[in-house]
Amino acid sequence: MAADGPLLGLDRWVRHTVALLRADGGTALDAPAHFFADLGGTVPAIPLLLGLGALAAWRARRAGAARWWLPLPAAALAAALIPLLVVPAKAWFARPGPLGLPLQPHEWGWYPSGHTTTACVSYGVAALLVGRTLAPARRRLLYPATALLGLAVGWGLIWCDYHWFLDVLAGWCLAALVLRGLTAGLDRLAPDPFDRSGKS
């Protein structure tokens, strides 16, 4: 991954395919790709995560939940985990970006994608926290829409040639680990009221 190996062929193939698509009239997708790629920045992702964590706590308090305050530390923990997971991995792999320029002393590397991880953790955790205050029917809309947003951010980063495909894939995987762990923790500390009551 860091220097050579069979997986790098997949990265080159994806990059070559994207370049062909752009050359074949795909530049109309440049603006949406930049828009989605920008959604992976610390702003707006982290403020949205913290804001929706507060909203989830407020909704849980209104509903009379015993541990209504849990979304607040959960959102803060998720925000703190992003750099703790991404920065050491970037520094260890020290992988150059798609343009092949050597890393500068202040750069950590491109693998895994920080924008992908930031977007998927922030929007995913925010959706999870708010979703736990919604009826299951609304969650069935919220969760897939959030997953599509995470995919769109990754696509934008690849399309704009900011990241290799495997950088983005690693970001998706890191986010999935965080979401899985947070879900398990919340289920243990504050079981979903809809699972107990059978409401829909």
Sequence and secondary structure as in RCSB ss.txt:
>XXXX:A:sequence
MAADGPLLGLDRWVRHTVALLRADGGTALDAPAHFFADLGGTVPAIPLLLGLGALAAWRARRAGAARWWLPLPAA
ALAAALIPLLVVPAKAWFARPGPLGLPLQPHEWGWYPSGHTTTACVSYGVAALLVGRTLAPARRRLLYPATALLG
LAVGWGLIWCDYHWFLDVLAGWCLAALVLRGLTAGLDRLAPDPFDRSGKS
>XXXX:A:secstr
  S STHHHHHHHHHHHHHHHHHTTGGGGHHHHHHHHHTTSHHHHHHHHHHHHHHHHHHHHHTT TTTTTHHHHH
HHHHHHHHHHHHHHHHHH    TT     TT   SSS HHHHHHHHHHHHHHHHHHTTS HHHHHHHHHHHHHHH
HHHHHHHHHTTSS HHHHHHHHHHHHHHHHHHHHHHHHHS  HHHHH   
